[in-house]
Amino acid sequence: MDQKQTCLYYNAQEVMEILGVSRAKAYKVVRELNEELEAKGYIVTAGKVPKKFLAERLYGMTV
């Protein structure tokens, strides 16, 4: 298995490609999702968002 198959997170570049938005918008989405996770008491990593959480928050996306 390569690293992408086992990684649990998307970085902002991947979010940008998935959503078809600018780099700035992708970072904003990642930041907002991480703020939601922090409010729920989770530990977050700047610039990355869990794949499962992104899929839950985006309509029609599956992991």
C-alpha positions in Angstrom: 0.0 0.0 0.0 1.2 3.5 -0.7 1.0 6.4 1.7 -2.2 8.0 0.2 -4.2 4.8 0.8 -3.4 4.7 4.4 -3.4 8.4 5.2 -6.4 9.5 7.3 -6.2 13.1 6.3 -6.6 15.4 3.3 -4.3 18.4 3.0 -5.4 21.7 1.6 -4.1 20.9 -1.9 -6.3 17.7 -2.0 -9.3 19.7 -0.6 -8.7 22.2 -3.4 -8.8 19.5 -6.0 -11.9 17.7 -4.5 -13.9 20.9 -4.3 -12.6 22.6 -7.4 -11.9 25.8 -5.5 -8.9 28.2 -5.0 -6.1 27.4 -2.6 -7.3 30.2 -0.3 -10.8 28.8 -0.2 -9.5 25.3 0.5 -7.5 26.5 3.4 -10.6 28.4 4.7 -12.7 25.2 4.5 -9.9 23.2 6.3 -9.7 25.9 9.0 -13.5 26.0 9.5 -13.7 22.2 9.8 -10.8 22.1 12.2 -12.6 24.7 14.3 -15.7 22.5 14.5 -13.6 19.5 15.5 -11.8 21.6 18.2 -15.1 22.8 19.6 -16.0 19.1 20.0 -12.8 18.4 21.9 -10.8 16.7 19.2 -7.1 17.4 18.5 -6.5 18.9 15.1 -3.6 19.3 12.7 -3.3 22.7 11.0 -3.7 22.4 7.2 -5.2 18.9 7.3 -8.7 17.6 7.8 -9.8 14.0 8.5 -11.1 12.3 5.4 -14.1 10.9 7.2 -15.1 14.3 8.7 -14.9 16.0 5.3 -17.0 13.3 3.8 -19.6 13.8 6.6 -19.8 17.5 6.0 -19.9 17.4 2.2 -23.1 16.3 0.5 -22.6 13.3 -1.8 -19.0 12.5 -0.8 -17.9 9.1 0.3 -14.6 7.9 1.6 
